[in-house]
Amino acid sequence: MKMTRRLIVFVLAAVLMTAMQSIAAFGEGTSFKDVSTSHWAHGNIEFMAAKGIVKGYPGGEFKPAGTVTYAEFIKMAVVAATGKDSGAVSGGAHWASGYYKAALDAGMFTEEQIGAEVLDRVIPRKDAALIIANALQDDDADNSDTASKNFSDISGNAYEAQILKSAAKGIITGYEDGSFRPGKTLSRAESSAVISRLTGVLFKSRAAGAEPKIEDYVCTDSGKVLGPYGNVLWQLPINPYTEDYCIPTIIERTGHIYLVYREGGGVMGADCQIRLTPDKAVELDRNRSIFEYEGISFAAGSWVPPGPNNLFMKKDGDEDWTHIGNPDLLYSWSYYMDENSSKGKPMNIMEYDGGEYLYVLAYDYVKGEGTHAARERTGVYRVNINTNETVRMTPEGQEVTTFRLENGEIVY
């Protein structure tokens, strides 16, 4: 199999200078105003918030030093372990009664160990360790003997085995003086760190021999793309026209997870595609506008022959390029949103499956004023090279066949 790629790169000095200035001003954002990027649990809190497992308070605060109740910790553990949030219960019952039942059903504890009457009390570390250890189920802990030597105050504790198992997995650690302090309460920051680590351990166990899922990756308000361990895989750049982070899309194609976004804004921007794995992110070619595959050549984008703003195909032996795809869907709406609107964008080849389907990246204009789009996001389109059928793929890989322009926005 022979595959060649030609990379076309355009550099606009003024745009790059603006982008660098924007990064300096906006690159240190955080989801909560009382959790700075230097806070020891900043990454854990962002990860948990992005997954919807923890939430802040009105006014944008997280209150990392605040205490955590049994109800709150049980909810976090259940959502982390199952990947589902059934929501709080209303109508007179305790808001966390649904999570409490789910935890009982999952074997995280018994009613004798944690009764429903304690849901509104603060949870001590020993009971948090009980829940964590049982959430791991049959996942064997290693180095438990080493862990036991580090704790001077758990001998004879009813949950000694669970404490050791949680510690051996690095989920709940001890203190520098060699103690575990089983009766001490957990802060919101500590709980976020504990559940974040639990999420990572459960992912590692679940993912053995399986491909990651889209929901294993999250994008935070500060432009970070986080992996299933809460690890930072990618930092999104600033769009110089909006002074905000580029709008990302995470999509699954042919068994791989991609992060796609448009960097730079306007028709001079670059469509970027990043292949995500649990441990790293790999940047693929930017503006891969010429793509050759076993006797078939594809061309896309504003800046490549045989013409602007179109998608073409040519097979070996053909004299001319052939239009493919639906140009009305593959054009973007840029500049002013009126009858004199200029249409133009680089479309970039993402994948070809060797059969009927070609996948391209193309940015979608999302309402704006002035000479540049106020917001842009990269879309993934599937083109049938035989019928020209063109559909937009959602992040879940589903087809979206309805397109319309409504109040200056493309609506799917």
N, C-alpha and C positions, 0 to 999 in steps of 0.2 A: 504494500500500500504506500503510495507516494502522496504526500500532502505538503504543499508549500503555502506559505503565508507571506504577504507583503504588507508591511506596516507603514501607514502614512500618518505622520504626526505634524500638527500645526501648532506653532507656539506664538502666542500673542503677548508681547512683553507687558503691555499695560494691564491686561487681564491678570497675568501672573502676579504682578506687583500688587494689584488690588487684593488678590486672593491671599497673598502672604500677610498683608496688613490685616485682613479680616480674621485670619487664623490667630494672629496675636491677640486680637481683641475678644474673639468669641470661643477660642479653642479650649478654655478651661471651665466650660459650663458644667453644671451638675443638676440633678433632678430636684434636689431639696436645698433650700438656701442655708440650712444649718448643718449641712454635711459637705464640707470642703473636699476638694480632690486630695488633700493631704490626710484626711481622716483615715484611720487604720482600716475601717470597714467600708470605705467609700465604694469599692468595686462590688462587694457583696450586696450592699444596699441597692445600688443601681441595677444589678442583675435581678434581684428579687422584685424590685419595683417594676422593671420592664416586663417580667413574667406575670405581673399582677398578683404575686403572692403576698406582698406587703404594700401598704398604702400610707400616704402621709396625712397631714392634718390641714385644715383650712388655713390659708396664708402661706402655703408652700413649705411648711416645716415637717421634719421627720421625727424630731425629738429622740435622737439616738440613745440618750442616757435614760430614757423612760423605761419603766418595768414592763414585763409581759405576763399576761394571765395564762392560766391553763387553756382557756378557750382560744385565745389568740395563737398560742403555740400549737395546739392540736390542729387548728385550721391550717396553719402553715405546713405542718408535717403531712397532713392528708393531701393537700393540693400538690405538694412537691412529690409525694409518693405515687399519686394516681395521675397527675397531669390534668386533673379536672377540678373545677370549682362549682359545686352544686348550689352555692349561694347561701346566704343567711336565712334562717327560718323566721317567719313573722306570725302574728296571730296569737300572742300570749306565751308561746314556748320560748325557751332561751335561744337567742340568735344563733348560737353555736351547736344546738342540739343535733343538727344534721351531721356536722363534722364529728361530733362526739360518737354518734352511732357508727359512722363510717370507720372511725378509728377502732372502735370495739370489734366491728366485723372483720377488720384487717388484722386483728390480733396485736395491735400496738400496746394494749394494756387490758386489764380486766376491770370490771366495776369495783371489785374489792381493792384494787391498786389505786385507781383514780375514779372516785365517785362523781356523779353529775353535780353534786352540791358544791364542789370546789372550783367550778368553771370560772368564777369571777375572782378567785384568789391568784396571787402571783405564783408562778411556777418555780420550784427550786431546781437546781442543776441535776440532782439525782433523778428526778422524775422526767426531766428532758432527756437524760441519757437512756432511761427506760424506753421512752417513745422512739428515740432514734434507733436503738439497738434492735427493737422489734420491727421497725420499719424496714430494716435491712434483711429481715427474715432469715433465710438459710445462708446468707452471704457470710462465709467464715472469716473471722478476724484473724490477722496474723500479728505477731509481736506482742501478744497480750501479756506475756510474762514481763517483757520490757516495760510495758505500760504500768504494770502493777508496782514496779520498783519506784516509779516516779511519783506515786501518790502515797502520802503518809497517813491519810485520814479516811480510808475507805474500808479497812479490814473489818469484816463482820457486818458491813452494810447490806441491807436486804437486796440492793441492786448492784452489788459489787461486780458481778459478771457483766451486766449491761454497761456499766461505766467503763470497764476495761475494753469491751468490744467497741464502744463508741470512740474511745480514745485511740485504740489500735488503728482505726480507720482514719484518724486525724480529724474527726468531726467535732468532738468536744475535747479540748485540751485542758491541761492543768495549769498551775501557777508556778512562778519561778522558785518559790520556796518549797516545792515538792508536794504541795497539797492539791486536792481536787475541790474542796469546799462544797460538799454535796448539798448542804442546806442553803447555800447562797442563791440569790435570785439572778435571773438573766435580764440584761438590758435589751432594748430593741435592736441595738447594733449587734450585740452578741448573738441574739436569736437569728438575725439575718445572716450572720456568718455561718452559724451552725446549720441552718436549713439550706443555705447555698452549697455548703460542702456535702450535705446529704444528697442534694440533687445531682452533684457530680458523681458521687459514688454509685448512686442508683443508675445513672446513665451508663457508666462504665460497665456495670453488670448487665444491663439490658442490651447494650449495643454490641456485646460480644457476638461477632459473626453477622451483625445486622447493620444496615446503612442508617446513618442519622436521619432525623426528620426535620422538616422546616421549623417546627416549634421548638427544637433544641437550640435554635439561635435567636437572639433578640437584639434589637437596636434601641439604644438609650437616648434620652433627651440631649445628652452631651455628645452625640455623634459617634458613640462607640458601638461596635458590633461585637457582641459577646458570644462565646461558645458555650457548650453544654456544661462546662466546669465553672462558668462565670469568668472565664479567661478572656482577655481582650484580644480579638483576632484582627480588628481593623479599626482605624479611625477615619471617619468620613471627613472629607474636606469641606470648606466653606464655599457656597455659591457666591461669587463676588457681586451678583446683582441683587440678591436677597439678603445678604449678610446673615444667612442662616445655613445650617448644614444641608448638604445635598440630600435629596429625598431618596431613600433606598427602597429597593424591592428585593425580597429573598424568594427565590423560586427554585423548584426542583425540576431538573431535566435529565432524562436518561440515566437515572440513578445517582446523579450528582446534585449538590446544593450550590447555588450561585447567589452571590450578592451582586446586584447590578444597579448602577446609578450614573447620572450624567454629571461630569465634572466641568466646571467653567461657565456653563450657561450659554445661551444663544447658539447660533449655528456654528460658532467656532469652538464649541465645547467638545469634550471627548466622552463617548459612551464607554464606561468601564465595566468590566466583568471580572469578578473575583470568585474563584472556586474555594468554597469553605469546607474544611474538615474539622473534626473536633479539636485538633491541636494546632492548626495553622491555617493561614489564608494564602492563596497563591494567585497573584495577579496575572491574568491572561492578556493577550494583545489588546491594546487600545486601538479603536478605529480599524478593526480588521476588515477592510473594505473590499479586498480582493481575496477570494478563497478558491482554491483549486482542489478537486477531489476526483481522482480516477477518471480523467477525461471530461469532467464537467467543470466549467469556470463560472463563478458567481461574482457579481459586482454590485456594490451598494453604496449609497451616500452621495453627498453633494459634490465631492471633490475628486471623483474618479470617472474616467470615461466608461461608457459612451455618452453620458448625460447626467445632469443633476437631479437629485430628489427622486430617484427611481431605483428599482431593483431589477437586475438583468441576469440572464443565464445564457451561456454559449457552450455547446458540446463540441468535442473534437470533430473537425470536418465542416462545421458551420462557418459561413462567411460573416454573418451578422449576429449581433446580440439580440436576444428576445426578451421583451418585457415579461416579468412574472409578478404575481401578487396583485393586490388591489391597491392602486396608488392613492385612492381617497382615504384609505385607512392607514397607509404607511406614511403619507405626508403628515408633518406636524403643523400645527397652527402656531406661528410665531409672529412677532411684531404686533401690529394693531389688530384687534379682533373685529374687523368689519369687512365689507365687500371688497375692499382693496388690500385685504390681508396678504402679506407675503408668506408663501409656503416654502420652507426649506429647513432641512436638517440632515446631518450625516446619519444614515442607517448603517448598522454594522452587523456583519455575519456573526452569529453566536455558535450555531451548530448545524451540521447537516447529518441526517441519520442514514445516508446512503441509499435511501429509498425515495419516498414521495415528499418528505417534509424537510423544509429549510427553516431554521429559526433565526430571527434577526432581532437586534436591539434597536429601538426607536423611541426617542423621548416624546412624552405627551405634554402638551402645554396645558397648564391648569390656571386659567384666569389671571390676568394681570393688566397693567396699564403702562404706557410709555413704549419705548422702543425695544424692550426686551421682556421676555416672559418673567412674571413675578415668581412663579414656582414651576419647576419642571420635575418630572419623574421619568424614569426609564421604564418602558414597557417591553415585554417579550411577545413577539408575534410569530405564529406558525403559518407558513406559506406552503400550500400544496403546489409543487412545481409543475404538476400535470394539469390541474384544474384552475389554478390561480386563487382558489379559496383561501382567504386570509382571516384568521381569528386571533384575538388577543388572549393570551394565557394569564390566568390569575396566579398569585403566588402558590396556590394549591395545585397548579397544573390543570385547572379546569378551563374549558373553552368559554369565552364570552363573545357572543355573536351579535349583540345589539349595541350599536354605536350611534350617538346623536350629539349635536352641539346644542347646549342648553345654557342660556345666559352667559355665554363666553366660556363655557367649560365643556370638555369632552366627557360624556357620561356613558358608562358601560352598563 
